[in-house]
């Protein structure tokens, strides 16, 4: 009987591994920031959509939001004279003599190239959220994902000590798969919260395998220190404190409180002892310039100022996907510098500038609906894992205020993955004949 049960679970495990490996693959291939690596990830997603599409609909509201975002992205191909003429369009024509196409997007071919990536992201969101999963499948996918990220962290540490890296990892500090250390820190920070929940659950059930999440958590802490990213440390500490606090208040006993406080103290002690230059970036000793963190003088705020000026010229329709970098280059006033800004230093500003404020509003409404569908967090519903997953997903969204992790395939797919697995199951979705047909078409 044990052998039969194990055999029956094997196909389910392989399916769970195939799904959880998608964001891991994207992260391993340098965050899938190049088209060849993104193509591999989208091919993997296409196979999932073709052969195993979800049979459920997310409901009228979320379906409407997905369709609305696609419509807003398609506005870029409408005639430009239907909309208010921004200053940069006039400047390009009068001052530089550049003849722009008649579409709202000044580079419709670039927007068309970005559209498949946008559609794929929405398809991944729908796929993860609309699947009917048993609770053990949710746990299995979370364990595979978290374990894979922990192995990736160990690989990063090993390669860093040997001063080598795969040819598709482009990082100026030589650590991590992402070009930007903040995306590496983002991935390791949100995953550490999930590993904390996995380890606590194994310890609660007195499984010897609690050692594996503990070792994985230690690997992520070490990787965050070597990554030299303040954002990753803040995500790790903030998410861990929040998860521990909520779990303690749900069932506050002296033993649980002592265990939670001890866990937090051990984490902070490890960071203080081994944090080194990473913690010094918080200016803990000097208090930073002018007694603070120096945020007012940060160059990021100058970029935000110019981005806001750009947004005000196309507030509701945006400038089209893929057009931020060239348009912002001729719109800079406060943030003028010798270096070119590839992005606005914020996911939310990036979406607003390219798709308009209705897109930001739709995304916020979708997040609110998803949070509502996480509850209730009752016993026997994977509440510990789901709580860790939703905390990680929300911190990911908040980090997007000052970083662009949601515009990198690796971190974006990881954040969406955790958001989808945080949903309460069994879901209250209705079967649909249209959804699998549409998603198979998208997968093709």
N, C-alpha and C positions, 0 to 999 in steps of 0.2 A: 504493500500500500504506500509506504513512503516513496518508493521508486516511481510508482504510477503518478503520485501527486507531483513529484519533481518533474516528471516528463510532461505532465499537463501544464505546468507553469513555464516550461522552457520557451514555447512560442510567445507567450505574453512577455517574458523577460526580453527576448530578442526584439520584439516590437517596441517595448519601452526604451531599450538601448538605442534603437534606430532613431527614435524621436529625440531623446535627450542628447544624442551625439551631434545633432544639427548645430546648436549654438556652440558646442565645444569645437566642432570643426571650423566654424567661422572664426573663433578666437585663436585657434592654433595657426590658421593661415593669415597671421598678421592682422586679425580683426576684419579680414575681408575688405580692406580699404582699396584694393586694386581690383580692376574689372575681372581679371582671370580667376582670382580667388572668390570673388563674389559670384561669378558664373558657376563655380563648383558648388557653392552653398545653395544657390537657387536651383541648380539641377537636382540636388538632394531633396529640397523642398518640393520640387515638381513631382518627383517620384512618390513622395508621401501623399500629395494631393491627388495624383492619378490613381493610385492603387488602394489608398485607405482614407478617403475623404470623410469628414464627419457627416452624420446623417441628421443632425439637429440644427435648428435655427436659433440664433442668439436673441431673437425677438425683434419687435418692430423698431424699438428705439436704437439699439446697436446696429441693426441692419441699415436704418436710416442714416446713422452717423457715418458708417463705412461708405455708403453711396454718396453722402454729402461731401466727404473728403475727396472722393474720386472726381466729383463734379467740380469742386474748387480747383483741383489740380488741372482739370481740363480747360478752365477759363483762360489759361495761358495761350491757347490757340485761337481765341476769339479776336476780332479786329480791335486794334489798339484805340481807334477813335471812338469806340463805345464807352471808354473810360476816361477819367480825368488824366490829363497829360502831366506827368511828373517833370521836375526840373531837369533830371538827368537825361531824359529823352530829348528835350529841347537843346541841352548843352551838347550832346553827342552830334546832333544835326547841325547846329549853328556854329559851334566853336571848333569841332573836330572834323566836320564834313563827312561824318559816317552815316550812310544811308541804312537805316534800320528796316527790318521787315515790317509788314503791316500788322503783325500779331501783337498781343499784349506782351508776350515774352520777347525780349530783344534777341534771344537766341533760341528759337523754337526747336532747332535740332538738338540742342543741349537738353532742353526740357523733355523732349521725346526720349532721349537716352536715359534720363533720370526716372521717367515714369514707370518702367518695369520694376525698378528697385522699390519704388513707393507702393506699387500694387503687391509686390511680394511681401513687404512688411505687413500690409493689411491682411493678406492671405495667411501669413504665419500667426497673426493675432487671432484670426477667426478659427484656424485649425486647432490651436492650443485651447481656446476657450470653449469651443463647441463640442469637443470630444466627450463621449460618455466613458468615464474611467471608474474602475473600482478603487477603493481607498488604498489597497495594497499596490495598485499600479501607480498611484500618485507618489506613494512612499518610494517605490522602486525608481521612478524617474528622477525624483529629487536626489536620491542616493547616488545614482549614476552620474548626474550632472555635477553635484558637489564633489564627488570623488574625482571626476575628470578634471575639474578646475584645480583641485588640490595637487593632482599629478602634474598639471601644467605649471603650477607654482614651483614644484620641486624641479621640474625641467628648467625653468627660468633661473633658479638658484644655481643649479649645476652648470648650465652654460655660462652664467655670469662669472662663476669662479674660474672657469677655464678660458674666459675671454673669447668665446666663440658664439655664433648665433646662426640659425638657418638663413639662407639667402633672402627669404621673403619676410624676415623680421627687420624692420627699419626703425631703429630707436637710437637716438643720439647718445644715450647713456649706456647702451648695450644691455639693457635689462627689459625683459618682457616682450610680448609679441606686437603690441600696439605702437604706432609711431609716437603717440602722446602718452606720457606716464600716467596722466590722470585717468585715461580709459583703463589702463592696466590696474590701477588702484581701485577704480570703480568696480571692476569685475571681481577682484579678490575681496573687496570690502563687503559687497552684498552677499557673496557666497559664504563668507565666514559666518554670517548670521544664520544661514541655513544649517551649516555644519554644527553650530552651537546647539540648535534644536535637535539635530540628529543624535549628537552625543548625549544630550540630557535624556532623551527618550531611551536610548540603549542602556544608560546607567540606571534609569528608573526601573527598567525591566531586568536589570542585572545580567545583561548580555555582555560577554567578554569582548564583543566587537566594538564596544564603546571606545576602545583604544584607537581604532581606525579614524573616527571623526576627530578625536583628540589630536592625533598626529597630523591630520589634514589641517585642523585649525592652527596648529603651531606652524605648519609650513606656510600658511597664508599670512600669518603675522610676520614671519621672517621675510617673506616676499614683499610685504607692504613696507617694511623698514628699508629694504634694499631698493625698492621702487622710488623712494624719496618723494612720495606724493602725500601731501597733507589731506587731500580729499579722501583717499583710501583709508587713512587712519580715522578720520572723522566718521566715515560711514561705518567702519568696524566698531568703534567705541559707542557711537550714538545708537546704532542698531542693536548692539548687544545689550546696552543698558535698557533700552525701550522694551526689548523682548523679555528680559529678566524681570523688569518691573511689572509688566502686565501679567506674566505668569505667576509672580509672587502674590499680587493682589487678588488674583482669581481664587487662590487657595492659600491664604497666608497662615503658615504654621511656623513656629520657631525654627524647626529643622530646615524648612524650605528657605526661610529668610537667611539663615546662616549660610546655607549652601550657595544661594545667589550672591550674597555679599562677598563670600570667599572667592567665588569664580571671578567676580568683577575685580577684586583686589589683586588676584593672581595675574589677570590680564593687564591691569595698569602697571603692576610691578615689572612685568616682562617688557612692556613698552618703555618704561623709564630706564631700565637697565640696558636694554639692547637698542633703544630708539636712535641713539647717536645723533647724527646730523639731521635725520628726518624730523625729530622732535624740535631741534633747534630752529627749524623753519617756522615754528609757531611763535618764536621770540619769547620763550618761556623765561629766559634769564633776564633779558634786557627790557622786556615789555614792548619791544618793537619801536619804531620811530615814532616820536611824539607820544610815547606811552601807550600805543595801541598796536593794531595789526598792520597799520599802514595802508588800509583799504582805500582811503580817500585819495591817495597818491598813486594807486595801482593803475597801470595803463589800461587794464580791462574796463575801468569806468569811463575812460575817454572813448574807447570803442563803443561802449553802450550808448554814450551820448550821440555819436554819429549814426549809429544804427537806428536809434529812435527818430532821428531827423529823417533818415531814409524811409522808415516805416510810415511817417506822417504824410509822405507824398503818395503812397499807395496803401492806405490803411486796411481796406477790406478785400482788395483783389490781389495784392501782392505783386511781385515782379516775375513770378514763374520759377519752377524748380530748376536748380542749378545755376541761377543767375546772380547769386549774392556776391561772389568774389569779384567779378569784373565791374559790376555796378557800384559796389561799395568803394572800389579803388578810386573812382572819380567823385565820390561823395564825401570823402574824409575832410574834416576841418580841424576838430580838436585833436584827433588821433593821428595826425599826419606824421609819418615816419618813413625811414628808408626801407623797412620791411613791408611786405604785402600781407594783409590779413586774409587768411583763407576762409574764416568763418567769424560769426559775431560773438564768439565766446559764450554762447547760450543757445541751448536747443529751442527754447521757447521763442526767443527773438528770431532765430533762424526760420522757424515755421511761420511766424508772424510776417516776416519780411518777404517770404517767397509765396505764401498761400493766403495771407490776410488774416485779420482777427477772427472771422467766422470759423476758420480751421482751429485756432487756439480754443475757442469756445466749445466746439464739438469735442475736442480731445478732453477738455476738463469735464464735460458732461459724461463722456464715456468712462473716465476714471471714477467719477462719482457712482455710476451704475455698477461698475465692477466692485467697488468697495462694498456697496450694499449687498451684492451677491456673495460676498465672502461670509457674511453672518448668516446664521448663528454659529458661534464657535463652541459647540457643545462637545461633551465627552464622547469619544468614539467616532469622531469625524476628522481625525488627523489634525485636531485643532492646534497642536504645538507646531507642527510643520507648516500648516497654512498660515498661522500667525507670523512665523518667521518669513515666509514667502511674501506676504503682503507688506510687511515692514520693509523688506529689501526692495520690493518693487516701488513703494512710495518714496523711499529714500533715493532710489534711482531717478525718479521723476523730479524730486527736489534738487538733486545734484545738477539736473539739466538747466537750472536757473543760471549756473555759472560755468557750465561745461557743455560739450556737444557729444556726450556718450550715446545719446539716442539717434545720432546721425552716423554711427559706426555700426556696421552690420553685426559684428561680434557681440558688443555690449547691448545693442538694441534687442537682438533676438534673445539674449539671456534675460534681460529685464521683462520682456513679454512672456517668456517661458515661465518665470516665477509668478507673474501676475495671473496667468491662466491656471496654474496649479494651486493657487490660493483660493479658488472658487469653492463654495460649498457643494458637495456632491452627496447624493445624486441631484443633478440640476433639475430645475423646473422648466427645461426647454421642451419644445414640441418637435416631433419629427417633421422633416421637410423633404419633398422630392426635388425641389429646385436647388437647394444648397449643394448637394453632392455633384449635381450636373455643372453648376457654375464653377465650383472649386476644381473639378476635373479639367474644365476648359482653361482655367487660370494655370493649373499645373502643366498642361500641355504647352 
